[in-house]
């Protein structure tokens, strides 16, 4: 095993100030020269910490009977950004993230996504002067949509992103229409746990094939293309060795959504290259 590869058996002890400080520095100096000079902080600190978190999550998920598994290599998103089709040419992300699924790959339907960055976001970490209580634009968003809130602080999401896979999205919608009582039970179970479905990147009009539901009680959820719930993390929680237990407890609260979605999607063929990062 390479010297700096995170060991699957390494105990998770929390993310240190040095781990998060690397991301703060990278946000301020997002270029290859700075990254190369400070890479040891990533290879010897932050990256192994992520590997330790994933190993600990495997144990916690198994203890709760949750079918999620992760791998220190396959589950972590790369730090390098794909700038080929983006006007933003910054070479590196300023967060680290992982997605754990039933199959162990990042893109399988139904995932627990873990997004790690300093509380408040790398650019304003440890600087309360940048937050104005009278200006909502300076406050972290109350809602979370997978990793679209990168830069606003650490969070978790759980559910079905579906990576723009139309067959999966329509299969999910069809299950809602076929068994509306089961879907309403999912919403109630989430609400009982203090969780709320995200906006879900909705389309403007009732989707084709579901026109008869327009204006009805299912219309809003059928317009979604993602079915996710989220939870913010604090800096104290990132530093806590019990973070894996907290994440697994959150995933357990979302169990009804996972059960519904997998029932809808199992057997639906997807493009294995879609959503690859």
Secondary structure, DSSP 8 states (H G I E B T S, - for coil): --TTS--TT-------HHHHHHHHHHHHS-SHHHHHHHHHHIIIIIHHHHHHHHHHHHHHHHHTT---B--TTTSB--SB---TT-S---SB-SSEEEEEESSSSTTSSSEEEEEE--TT-GGGTT-GGG--TT-GGGS--SS--TTTTTTS--EEEEEE--TT-HHHHHHHHHHHHHTHHHHHHHHHHHHHTT--B------SS--TT-GGGTTSTTHHHHT-S-EEEEEE--HHHHH-TTHHHHHHHHHHHTHHHHHHHHHHHTT----TTTT--
